[in-house]
Amino acid sequence: MNPESRTTIAFAGTAVGLLLLVLLTGSRAREADVFTAQGKAFYPDFVDPLKATALEVWDFDETTAMAKPFRVAFEGGRWVIPSHSNYPADAKERLAKTATAVIDLKKDQIASTTEKDHESLGVVDPQDATVTGSKGRGRRVKFFAGTTPAADFIFGKDAGDGKKYVRMPGDKRTYVSKTPGEISAKFEDWVETDLLQASATAIRRVVIDKYSFDEDAGSIKDRQVNTLAREDSSKPWTLSELKDTEEVHTDNVSAMTGALDDLKLAGVRPRPGLLAKMKDLEELKKANRGQAMMAVQDLASRGFFLTRDLSLICNEGEMTVSCDDGIVYQLRFGEVLYGTGDEVTAGGPAAPKKEEKKEEKKDEKKPDDKKDEKKSGTENRYLFVTVRFDASLLGAAPAEPKAYVADPAKKPEEQKAAEEAAKKEKEDYERKTKELADKAEAGKKRADKLATRLSEWYYVISGESFKKLRLDRPSLVRPKAKPEDKKDDGHKHDEKDGHKHDEKKPDAVKPPEKKPDAPKPPDEKKSDAPKPPDGAKPVEEKKPAEAPKAETPKPEEKKP
């Protein structure tokens, strides 16, 4: 081998050696980098949860094969949900807690360093359009500080012991991390769902105006108005036009007041600009014709119809709820709405026409047809709420006491006692007057706050809540329980009389109560005669009740 060949081979060997050295050291450096990341925070610069101004949660919707976002953001000086027409979100505290939990999120343990494991670990990016199919899609959560992303995660499957598989977008490595639980992308988890914020114990009066509106005929049908009232929460409910044989069905009424207390919103729709600004429909008189027509059309699309005198007629009636703090709610029930998910919470197809409702009712008779059930979804109802304040609900104003006038005829000590009593009466009057004024002021403020919040929206409530509220008269009353017989309760039976006769004696006592006008005094006397030893008499009196035609001639034969 010539010297040149030896030199070439030597250089080639050196190059291979250097290449192997680079590969080995590079691999070890990368391996060291992977393992040195363990135990560290995903985003070490994201340290102040109060700087979080928005949250985005992305889920993959298999029905549409697209990523679906849910966002909570601080806009216009308040927290809102953009996907739901900027409905106010009860999010500041919740978002801060969620951000705090995420700030502490650490890379506890490496689960995988390759992309091929993303599907099995459930950390495929739901926003990645280059990936086909829905398998292994995770939930992507983004926090923003202003317009800049402060943290970005893809949460995958559960890894056990309160941990999940987590990775950062753009990074092939997947970690096992202790997570704060599911970060909700549900509308109802980010809003105040207690719609009325009314307490069942505070309700004093309920007027149920139950009717249906025939849109084709333009007329109201099957109308009935029932008024329930009580003095305070410890007193029983009274019902208008209650018959002597009826009593209030307290179980159903309690269920109704409980439903008012716990009335949850299932969805929201914004009222158009003109309707959103007004707290009273009378303000429509001041609007121009074009604005008024738009408002009327929007109301009608939800099942509310405006008359010429600006009264609001509703598809399924209304109810007025008055509380002891002066708040009066007017609940108006509109069109039915079938759907699921965002169709209910945020809006979807317009409310079904009457023809569609008839088809749905036919479908309901086919419980085996699962496809039709999925199309129809759950039953819900549009609700139009207004609020006003009524000072009379706070109670009557205290009577002002007469001014003290000294009586010279009385002794000094009597005059002093009378003066002290008059002074105390005046102090009580002033205290009660102030308390009433304070209640009125608080009630007005609360009514204004509620009216402002509720005036901007149509609400959607569940069909179940609607049925609990819209009670008819047969649901509000029940037959009055028969009082126990006082004579039988007060009668003392001795042991000789026998227990079997005691059981039959109510039947023997009933005839004289029912036959005061019957021309048969001998029979009445027999049933009233208090002769305990004569144990056979109740049995003899029972025979005429069983066969009255055969026994009636006997008293007539004895009379002559």
PyMOL commands that set and color helices and strands:
alter all, ss='L'
color gray80, all
select helices_A, chain A and resi 3-36+49-51+82-84+92-103+115-121+187-189+200-202+250-261+273-277+281-286+289-301+342-345+354-364+370-376+391-394+412-454+463-469+473-476+486-490+495-497+499-514+521-528+537-546+548-551+553-558
alter helices_A, ss='H'
color red, helices_A
select strands_A, chain A and resi 54-61+66-75+78-81+87-88+109-112+139-145+148-160+163-167+174-178+203-214+219-229+238-239+246-248+267-270+304-306+312-314+318-323+327-339+378-389+457-462+477-479
alter strands_A, ss='S'
color yellow, strands_A
deselect
rebuild
show_as cartoon
